[in-house]
Amino acid sequence: MIPKDTRTAQKIRPGTKFLLVEGGAGTLWLQRLNPEEIAKRLHEELKGIDLDPIIAKVKAEIAEMAAEKYLPALES
């Protein structure tokens, strides 16, 4: 649990999402996740990049994994 003084000082509200990050020498830290900020950064970083080939590859891999997992059960 994050101490109350820290939550107050950092304006951490219930439901705030964090990413646990592992650093060197066994250190850990929490990084606050802001979905809107992540989406904005992704949008900016991916501007001008053709994502269609990547999306097609991911869809093909998902279909392959689903077939491997579920088709044997249907064939039984």
RAHUFEN-V462739 format. One record per pair of residues at least 12 apart in sequence whose C-alpha atoms are under 8 Angstrom apart, sorted by the first residue. I is the first residue (numbers start at 1). J is the second residue. D is the distance in Angstrom with one decimal. If there is no record, write none. Layout:
BEGIN
i | j | d
I | J | D
I | J | D
END
This chain:
BEGIN
i | j | d
16 | 32 | 7.4
16 | 33 | 7.5
17 | 32 | 6.1
17 | 33 | 5.4
17 | 34 | 7.5
18 | 30 | 6.0
18 | 31 | 5.4
18 | 32 | 4.4
18 | 33 | 5.1
19 | 31 | 5.1
19 | 32 | 6.4
19 | 33 | 6.5
END
